[in-house]
Amino acid sequence: MKMHYWFVATWHVVIAGLVAAVVAMSAYGVMDHSLRTARAETLQSYIRVRADREQNLFNEARGFIDAAEQAFRRRLDQISQEQVEAEFDRFFPEHGDGTRRSVDALFDGTLLASGDYVFGLGAFLADSEAMTLEEKRRYMASFHAVRAVGEAHLGEFSSLYYFTPDRRVLIFAPEREDRLMFYRREAPADFQLQADEDPRLFSEVTNPNAEMQCTRLSRFVYNDSGERAATACRRPVRDGDTLLGAFGTSIMMNDYLAGTLENPPAGGLNMMFDRDGSVIARGSTSLSGDRTHVSPTEIMDLLADDPRPRGIVETPDRMHLIAFSRVAGPDWYFVSVVPLADLEASAQHQAAKLFILAFLVTLAGAALRGGIRRWKPVSRFLEARKAPGSD
């Protein structure tokens, strides 16, 4: 009889454990899903706001360059041959090496014949003897557009330039510490103004819609030291199949990149990738101990084939959420990495508590049932029901 009671007790323990395990596993699945969904929704709201913030600078640059192009086209329609002949040689005299350079007065400040004041300009024109009248006319139209639009937006952008694929450039940058002396005096006659990324900008194959594009981070030509922290955003100007040149602005990115790392999601970190998948800025997490162990390569592998401008993806191990936003212009990726280990731990903790509770409740119920069955009045009643003729 004693063995029978031990067998019954053990069986009740096993049953209680199975019931508790089913309850705990079901609760874990529900809680884990709910917590992940809630965090994804919070992260979705975060990346929506940050996407607008990170894109804003380049949207402003696009508007700035658009204004320069519109001013250029208006002046190109109005500028006369006589005006070109009167101003071109005066402002851009021959330098004696086959190039033309801007006169110092254009940077230091001088009055035009119209009474307008011009300052902060520097120019370099390679192969100047080969310039046609039409090319000179375009250059003078760009001169008036760059000085006017550049000055109007000086508080927002520190530079505006017009350049051509054939090594001619005009720059408005009155705050440059080098005073544009490289272009005005120092650049050799064979200086290759065209950068490695210019063919990508000018080509109708790689840029058929003449959209603004920004270069990789680089140093300024006149100062090749320190970190690469500037990008040049440029847009080609076309008249049908004729390339008229391009307008652009150079932007120091130190403050911008520092700003992208601020205020990461709780427990996460912010990063910025360039279009080649290289990390150009990486923040730190707001929690002690970095738990965001996702390699940049893994992140870019997840985003490479995702066509969305912004969104959220989960890592294959389900331990992190990756929120991303594409930054149009430089084709960068703003990325926020958020660990999910705390959610899993929380769900496991709650499931463990439910397991213990369900186990104890089930075991207590079995014990109570057994106790009631052994209570004499109840046991007599049950035996009486089993006796022959009791029904």
C-alpha positions as CSV (number, residue, x, y, z in Angstrom):
1,M,0.0,0.0,0.0
2,K,2.9,2.4,0.8
3,M,4.5,1.8,-2.6
4,H,1.1,2.6,-4.1
5,Y,1.0,6.0,-2.4
6,W,4.6,6.8,-3.6
7,F,3.7,5.8,-7.1
8,V,0.6,8.1,-7.0
9,A,2.6,11.0,-5.5
10,T,5.3,10.6,-8.2
11,W,2.7,10.5,-10.9
12,H,1.1,13.7,-9.6
13,V,4.5,15.4,-9.6
14,V,5.2,14.4,-13.2
15,I,1.7,15.6,-14.3
16,A,2.2,18.9,-12.5
17,G,5.5,19.4,-14.2
18,L,4.1,18.7,-17.6
19,V,1.2,21.0,-17.1
20,A,3.5,23.7,-15.7
21,A,5.9,23.3,-18.7
22,V,3.1,23.7,-21.2
23,V,1.8,26.8,-19.4
24,A,5.4,28.3,-19.2
25,M,6.3,27.6,-22.8
26,S,3.0,29.1,-24.1
27,A,3.5,32.1,-21.8
28,Y,7.1,32.5,-23.0
29,G,6.0,32.5,-26.6
30,V,3.3,35.1,-26.1
31,M,5.4,37.4,-23.9
32,D,8.5,37.2,-26.2
33,H,6.4,38.0,-29.2
34,S,4.7,40.9,-27.5
35,L,7.9,42.4,-26.2
36,R,9.6,42.1,-29.6
37,T,6.6,43.7,-31.3
38,A,6.5,46.6,-28.8
39,R,10.2,47.3,-29.2
40,A,10.0,47.1,-33.0
41,E,7.1,49.6,-33.0
42,T,9.1,51.9,-30.8
43,L,12.1,51.6,-33.0
44,Q,10.0,52.2,-36.1
45,S,8.9,55.5,-34.7
46,Y,12.5,56.4,-33.7
47,I,13.9,55.6,-37.2
48,R,11.1,57.6,-38.9
49,V,12.1,60.7,-36.9
50,R,15.8,60.2,-37.4
51,A,15.4,59.5,-41.1
52,D,14.0,63.0,-41.6
53,R,16.7,64.5,-39.4
54,E,19.7,62.8,-41.0
55,Q,18.3,63.6,-44.5
56,N,17.6,67.2,-43.8
57,L,21.2,68.5,-44.4
58,F,21.4,67.0,-47.8
59,N,17.9,68.2,-48.7
60,E,19.1,71.7,-47.9
61,A,22.2,71.2,-50.0
62,R,20.0,70.0,-52.9
63,G,17.9,73.2,-52.6
64,F,21.0,75.3,-52.4
65,I,22.4,73.7,-55.6
66,D,19.1,73.9,-57.4
67,A,19.0,77.7,-56.6
68,A,22.4,78.1,-58.2
69,E,21.4,76.2,-61.3
70,Q,18.3,78.3,-61.7
71,A,20.3,81.5,-61.3
72,F,22.8,80.2,-63.8
73,R,20.2,79.4,-66.4
74,R,18.5,82.9,-66.0
75,R,21.8,84.6,-66.5
76,L,22.9,82.4,-69.4
77,D,19.8,83.5,-71.3
78,Q,20.5,87.2,-70.7
79,I,24.3,87.6,-70.8
80,S,25.6,89.2,-74.0
81,Q,28.8,88.8,-76.0
82,E,29.7,92.4,-75.2
83,Q,29.4,91.7,-71.4
84,V,31.5,88.6,-71.7
85,E,34.2,90.5,-73.6
86,A,34.2,93.3,-71.1
87,E,34.4,91.2,-67.9
88,F,36.1,87.9,-68.8
89,D,39.7,89.3,-69.4
90,R,39.3,91.7,-66.5
91,F,38.4,89.2,-63.9
92,F,40.2,86.2,-65.2
93,P,43.5,87.3,-66.8
94,E,46.1,85.0,-68.3
95,H,48.5,83.6,-65.7
96,G,51.4,82.9,-68.1
97,D,51.2,79.1,-68.0
98,G,48.3,78.4,-70.2
99,T,45.8,79.0,-67.4
100,R,43.7,81.9,-66.3
101,R,43.2,82.7,-62.6
102,S,40.9,85.1,-60.8
103,V,42.2,88.6,-59.8
104,D,42.8,89.1,-56.1
105,A,40.1,91.7,-55.9
106,L,37.4,89.1,-56.5
107,F,38.4,87.4,-53.2
108,D,39.3,90.6,-51.2
109,G,36.2,92.5,-52.4
110,T,35.5,94.9,-55.2
111,L,32.6,96.7,-56.9
112,L,31.3,95.6,-60.2
113,A,30.3,98.0,-63.0
114,S,26.7,97.5,-61.9
115,G,27.5,98.7,-58.4
116,D,27.1,95.3,-56.9
117,Y,29.8,94.1,-54.5
118,V,31.6,90.8,-55.0
119,F,34.0,89.0,-52.6
120,G,35.2,85.6,-51.6
121,L,35.8,84.2,-55.1
122,G,38.6,82.2,-56.6
123,A,39.0,80.7,-60.0
124,F,41.3,78.3,-61.9
125,L,40.8,77.8,-65.7
126,A,43.0,75.3,-67.4
127,D,43.7,75.4,-71.1
128,S,42.2,78.8,-71.3
129,E,43.4,79.5,-74.8
130,A,41.1,76.7,-76.0
131,M,38.0,78.3,-74.6
132,T,35.3,79.2,-77.1
133,L,33.1,82.3,-76.8
134,E,30.2,80.1,-75.6
135,E,32.3,78.5,-72.9
136,K,33.4,82.0,-71.7
137,R,29.7,83.0,-71.7
138,R,28.8,80.0,-69.5
139,Y,31.7,80.8,-67.2
140,M,30.5,84.4,-66.8
141,A,27.0,83.3,-66.2
142,S,28.3,80.9,-63.5
143,F,30.3,83.7,-62.0
144,H,27.3,85.9,-61.4
145,A,25.2,82.9,-60.2
146,V,27.8,81.7,-57.8
147,R,28.5,85.0,-56.2
148,A,24.9,85.9,-55.8
149,V,23.5,82.6,-54.5
150,G,26.6,81.8,-52.5
151,E,26.4,85.1,-50.6
152,A,22.6,84.7,-50.1
153,H,23.2,81.3,-48.3
154,L,26.5,82.1,-46.6
155,G,25.1,81.5,-43.1
156,E,24.0,78.0,-44.2
157,F,26.7,76.8,-46.5
158,S,30.4,77.9,-46.5
159,S,31.0,77.3,-50.2
160,L,29.5,77.1,-53.7
161,Y,31.3,76.2,-56.8
162,Y,30.9,75.7,-60.5
163,F,33.2,73.4,-62.4
164,T,33.5,71.7,-65.7
165,P,34.9,68.3,-66.7
166,D,37.7,70.1,-68.6
167,R,39.4,71.4,-65.5
168,R,37.9,74.8,-64.9
169,V,36.4,75.8,-61.6
170,L,35.0,78.9,-59.9
171,I,34.6,78.9,-56.1
172,F,32.8,81.1,-53.6
173,A,34.3,80.4,-50.2
174,P,35.1,83.6,-48.3
175,E,35.6,81.8,-45.0
176,R,38.2,79.4,-46.2
177,E,41.4,79.7,-44.2
178,D,43.6,79.3,-47.2
179,R,41.8,82.2,-49.0
180,L,41.6,79.9,-52.1
181,M,45.2,80.6,-52.8
182,F,45.7,77.1,-54.1
183,Y,43.4,77.8,-57.1
184,R,44.3,81.5,-57.4
185,R,48.1,81.1,-57.4
186,E,49.6,77.7,-56.4
187,A,47.9,75.0,-58.5
188,P,50.1,73.8,-61.4
189,A,48.9,74.3,-64.9
190,D,48.4,70.6,-65.3
191,F,46.4,70.2,-62.1
192,Q,43.8,67.5,-62.6
193,L,40.7,69.1,-61.2
194,Q,38.6,66.1,-62.2
195,A,38.2,63.8,-59.2
196,D,37.9,60.0,-59.3
197,E,34.1,60.2,-58.8
198,D,33.4,62.9,-61.5
199,P,32.8,60.4,-64.3
200,R,30.0,58.8,-62.1
201,L,28.5,62.3,-61.6
202,F,28.7,63.5,-65.3
203,S,27.9,60.3,-67.1
204,E,24.3,59.9,-68.5
205,V,24.7,56.2,-67.8
206,T,25.4,56.4,-64.1
207,N,23.5,59.6,-63.5
208,P,20.8,59.8,-66.2
209,N,18.5,62.2,-64.3
210,A,21.3,64.6,-63.4
211,E,20.6,64.1,-59.7
212,M,22.7,65.5,-56.9
213,Q,25.4,63.1,-55.7
214,C,27.9,63.4,-52.9
215,T,31.5,62.1,-52.8
216,R,33.1,59.8,-50.3
217,L,34.6,61.5,-47.2
218,S,37.8,63.2,-48.2
219,R,40.2,66.0,-47.3
220,F,40.4,69.3,-49.0
221,V,42.9,69.6,-51.8
222,Y,44.7,72.4,-50.1
223,N,45.1,70.5,-46.8
224,D,45.8,66.8,-47.1
225,S,46.2,66.2,-43.4
226,G,43.9,65.1,-40.6
227,E,40.8,63.0,-40.8
228,R,38.8,62.7,-43.9
229,A,35.7,64.7,-42.8
230,A,34.4,66.6,-45.9
231,T,32.0,65.6,-48.6
232,A,31.3,67.4,-51.9
233,C,27.7,67.4,-53.1
234,R,27.4,68.2,-56.8
235,R,24.8,68.2,-59.5
236,P,25.5,68.3,-63.3
237,V,23.7,70.9,-65.5
238,R,22.6,69.7,-68.9
239,D,20.9,71.4,-71.8
240,G,19.6,68.3,-73.7
241,D,22.7,66.3,-74.6
242,T,25.0,69.2,-73.9
243,L,26.8,69.2,-70.5
244,L,27.1,72.8,-69.2
245,G,29.1,72.0,-66.1
246,A,28.1,71.3,-62.5
247,F,27.3,73.1,-59.3
248,G,28.3,71.9,-55.9
249,T,29.2,72.6,-52.3
250,S,31.7,71.1,-49.9
251,I,30.4,70.3,-46.4
252,M,32.4,69.6,-43.3
253,M,30.9,66.5,-41.8
254,N,32.5,66.5,-38.3
255,D,29.5,68.0,-36.5
256,Y,27.0,66.2,-38.6
257,L,28.5,62.8,-38.0
258,A,28.8,63.5,-34.3
259,G,25.2,64.5,-34.3
260,T,24.1,61.2,-35.9
261,L,25.5,59.3,-32.9
262,E,23.5,61.2,-30.3
263,N,20.5,59.9,-28.5
264,P,20.5,56.2,-29.6
265,P,17.6,54.0,-28.7
266,A,17.6,52.7,-25.2
267,G,20.4,50.1,-24.9
268,G,21.4,50.5,-28.6
269,L,23.9,52.4,-30.6
270,N,23.9,54.5,-33.8
271,M,26.2,54.1,-36.7
272,M,26.8,55.6,-40.2
273,F,27.9,53.6,-43.2
274,D,29.1,55.0,-46.5
275,R,27.9,53.6,-49.8
276,D,30.8,51.1,-49.8
277,G,29.6,49.6,-46.5
278,S,32.5,51.1,-44.5
279,V,31.7,52.5,-41.0
280,I,32.4,56.3,-41.0
281,A,30.9,57.0,-37.5
282,R,30.1,54.7,-34.6
283,G,28.6,55.7,-31.3
284,S,28.4,53.8,-28.0
285,T,25.5,52.3,-26.1
286,S,23.7,54.0,-23.3
287,L,24.0,50.9,-21.1
288,S,27.0,49.7,-19.2
289,G,28.7,46.9,-21.2
290,D,28.3,46.8,-25.0
291,R,25.9,44.1,-25.9
292,T,25.4,45.1,-29.5
293,H,27.7,42.5,-31.0
294,V,26.8,42.7,-34.6
295,S,29.6,43.1,-37.1
296,P,29.4,45.9,-39.8
297,T,29.7,43.2,-42.5
298,E,26.7,41.3,-41.1
299,I,24.7,44.6,-41.0
300,M,25.4,45.5,-44.6
301,D,24.7,41.9,-45.7
302,L,21.2,42.3,-44.2
303,L,20.6,45.7,-45.9
304,A,22.3,45.2,-49.3
305,D,19.2,43.7,-50.9
306,D,16.6,45.6,-49.0
307,P,14.9,48.1,-51.4
308,R,13.1,50.1,-48.7
309,P,14.3,53.7,-48.0
310,R,14.0,52.8,-44.3
311,G,12.9,49.9,-42.1
312,I,13.7,47.3,-39.5
313,V,15.3,43.9,-39.9
314,E,16.0,41.2,-37.3
315,T,19.4,39.4,-37.2
316,P,19.3,35.7,-38.0
317,D,20.1,34.8,-34.4
318,R,17.1,36.9,-33.3
319,M,19.3,38.7,-30.8
320,H,19.2,42.2,-32.4
321,L,17.0,44.6,-34.3
322,I,18.6,46.7,-37.0
323,A,16.8,49.9,-37.9
324,F,18.1,51.7,-41.0
325,S,17.5,54.7,-43.1
326,R,19.1,55.5,-46.5
327,V,20.5,59.0,-46.7
328,A,20.0,60.2,-50.3
329,G,22.8,62.2,-51.8
330,P,25.9,60.5,-50.4
331,D,24.0,57.1,-50.5
332,W,24.9,56.5,-46.8
333,Y,23.1,54.3,-44.3
334,F,22.1,55.6,-40.9
335,V,21.8,52.5,-38.7
336,S,20.6,51.9,-35.1
337,V,21.4,48.5,-33.5
338,V,19.2,47.4,-30.6
339,P,19.9,44.2,-28.6
340,L,17.1,41.9,-27.7
341,A,18.8,39.9,-25.0
342,D,17.0,41.7,-22.2
343,L,13.6,40.9,-23.8
344,E,14.5,37.2,-24.0
345,A,15.7,37.3,-20.4
346,S,12.6,39.0,-19.3
347,A,10.3,36.5,-21.1
348,Q,12.3,33.6,-19.6
349,H,12.1,35.1,-16.1
350,Q,8.3,35.6,-16.4
351,A,7.9,32.1,-17.9
352,A,9.9,30.6,-15.0
353,K,7.7,32.3,-12.4
354,L,4.6,31.0,-14.2
355,F,6.2,27.5,-14.3
356,I,6.6,27.5,-10.6
357,L,3.2,28.9,-10.0
358,A,1.5,26.4,-12.3
359,F,3.5,23.5,-10.9
360,L,2.5,24.4,-7.3
361,V,-1.1,25.0,-8.2
362,T,-1.4,21.8,-10.1
363,L,0.4,19.8,-7.3
364,A,-1.7,21.5,-4.6
365,G,-4.9,20.6,-6.6
366,A,-3.8,17.0,-6.9
367,A,-2.9,16.8,-3.1
368,L,-6.2,18.4,-2.2
369,R,-8.1,15.9,-4.4
370,G,-6.2,13.0,-2.8
371,G,-6.8,14.4,0.7
372,I,-10.5,14.8,0.1
373,R,-10.8,11.3,-1.3
374,R,-9.1,9.9,1.9
375,W,-11.4,11.9,4.3
376,K,-13.5,9.3,6.0
377,P,-17.0,10.7,5.3
378,V,-16.0,11.0,1.6
379,S,-14.3,7.7,1.4
380,R,-17.3,5.9,3.0
381,F,-19.6,7.6,0.5
382,L,-17.4,6.5,-2.4
383,E,-17.2,3.0,-1.1
384,A,-20.9,2.9,-0.7
385,R,-21.4,3.9,-4.3
386,K,-19.1,1.0,-5.3
387,A,-21.0,-1.5,-3.2
388,P,-23.3,-4.0,-5.1
389,G,-26.8,-2.7,-5.5
390,S,-25.8,0.8,-4.5
391,D,-27.2,2.1,-7.7
